[in-house]
Structure formats: structure tokens, C-alpha cells
Amino acid sequence: MKEGWVQAIDVGRRTAAVARVVVVSALIATAFGATAATEAEATKIQKCKDANGNPLATDKSDPRCFNAPLTPDQQAAVEDQKRRAEEAYRACKTEQRGLQTLLSRYPDKQRHDAARRGALAQIETSMAASQKRMAQLLESRKRYLEEAEFYPSGNLPAKLRRDIDGNSALIAAQAQAIESQKEDAARKNAFYDEELSKLKKLWLPQRGDTRTCVAPPS
């Protein structure tokens, strides 16, 4: 039995020795790999040229590196790109402020609907007055035409002719006013429809515009 224990202990020692060899080999491989990667990175040296055209093995931020000045066309293109970037940034910030103001004014659909009704109510009041005036003018026209029937030859008295001509002009003007009021109502509805489209996104759970305006490089 004593010999069996001795053999078991010997096997255990050999196994432990093998394990240590495997661990050490793995550590050496890892260290070698890291060293090789570092050396490879170190060998990736950027190059540039000095003012005389001589190559330099250095980083391009080295003050000895020569950068040829831009041509007028290239400089104009750079300035135009910068201007466009600045304009886009300002437009983005302006839109963001506008959306925030819109959300503050109408935190829910009920308030926006109320604002729409208020704006349209003014137009509807004006349109009702115009239509009432139109009805009066048409009633007067009917009366003038009935009077004109007494003159089948068309030789109307001067006053009646003036009344008919004046009435026709007023009817045309009133018709134009009513048409303008209808167009105004359509524009108002379109305006509130556009606002509502934006507000529906702003009313989502995240509450507000989450876009980021990218500032142009200084």
C-alpha cells in the first residue's frame, strides 16, 4: 500500500509540473505577442517632407513638416464649406429653440385645438358678415332687374343703370372678399396642421426634440 501512495504522489507532482510549464508558456506567448504588437506599432512612423522636399520620418504635426499653401480656389472651397456648416448649425439651433417654444405654448393637443378654433372663429365671423352683405346685394339686384323689365327696349333711366352697375361692382368685390376669407381659412388650417405634425413628435414620452446640432470646427 505504501508503494501505491508513493506512486500517486509522484504522478501528482508530475501533473503539477506539466501545468506550471503550460502556464509559463502561455504567459511567455502573451508577452511576446504584446511586445511584437508594440514593436509593429512603433515601426508605423508617419512621414512628411520639409520645405526643401526632403522626407522626414516623423509625425505630421512636427513643425518641420511643410504644408503647401492652398490655392485661391482651394481656399474659397474651404471657406464656402465652413460657411455652409455654420449656417446649418445656426439653422439647427434656431429650429430647436422654435420647437421648444412651440412645446411650451402647446403642452397638449387640447390647447392646440383651442388655438385653432380661436383663429378660425375670427375668419368665420368675417365670412358670415360678408355672406350677409352678399345676400343684401343680391336682393337689391333682383329688385333692380325687376324694375328694368319695364324697359324692354333696354333704354333704362340713368339712375337705374347707375344702380345696376354699382350693384354689380359691389357684388364682384364681395365675392372676392369671401374667396379671400376662404383662402385665409385654408392657410390657417394648413399652418395648424403643420404645427400639429411637429407637436405629435414632441408629445412623445421622451418629451422634446432629441436631435443634436453639430457645431462646426473653430
Rosetta blueprint (number, residue, H / E / L):
1 M L
2 K H
3 E H
4 G H
5 W H
6 V H
7 Q H
8 A H
9 I H
10 D H
11 V H
12 G H
13 R H
14 R H
15 T H
16 A H
17 A H
18 V H
19 A H
20 R H
21 V H
22 V H
23 V H
24 V H
25 S H
26 A H
27 L H
28 I H
29 A H
30 T H
31 A H
32 F H
33 G H
34 A H
35 T H
36 A H
37 A H
38 T H
39 E H
40 A H
41 E H
42 A H
43 T H
44 K L
45 I L
46 Q L
47 K E
48 C E
49 K E
50 D L
51 A L
52 N L
53 G L
54 N L
55 P E
56 L E
57 A E
58 T L
59 D L
60 K L
61 S L
62 D L
63 P L
64 R L
65 C L
66 F L
67 N L
68 A L
69 P L
70 L L
71 T L
72 P H
73 D H
74 Q H
75 Q H
76 A H
77 A H
78 V H
79 E H
80 D H
81 Q H
82 K H
83 R H
84 R H
85 A H
86 E H
87 E H
88 A H
89 Y H
90 R H
91 A H
92 C H
93 K H
94 T H
95 E H
96 Q H
97 R H
98 G H
99 L H
100 Q H
101 T H
102 L H
103 L H
104 S H
105 R H
106 Y L
107 P L
108 D L
109 K H
110 Q H
111 R H
112 H H
113 D H
114 A H
115 A H
116 R H
117 R H
118 G H
119 A H
120 L H
121 A H
122 Q H
123 I H
124 E H
125 T H
126 S H
127 M H
128 A H
129 A H
130 S H
131 Q H
132 K H
133 R H
134 M H
135 A H
136 Q H
137 L H
138 L H
139 E H
140 S H
141 R H
142 K H
143 R H
144 Y H
145 L H
146 E H
147 E H
148 A H
149 E L
150 F L
151 Y L
152 P L
153 S L
154 G L
155 N L
156 L L
157 P L
158 A H
159 K H
160 L H
161 R H
162 R H
163 D H
164 I H
165 D H
166 G H
167 N H
168 S H
169 A H
170 L H
171 I H
172 A H
173 A H
174 Q H
175 A H
176 Q H
177 A H
178 I H
179 E H
180 S H
181 Q H
182 K H
183 E H
184 D H
185 A H
186 A H
187 R H
188 K H
189 N H
190 A H
191 F H
192 Y H
193 D H
194 E H
195 E H
196 L H
197 S H
198 K H
199 L H
200 K H
201 K H
202 L H
203 W L
204 L L
205 P L
206 Q L
207 R L
208 G L
209 D L
210 T L
211 R L
212 T L
213 C L
214 V L
215 A L
216 P L
217 P L
218 S L
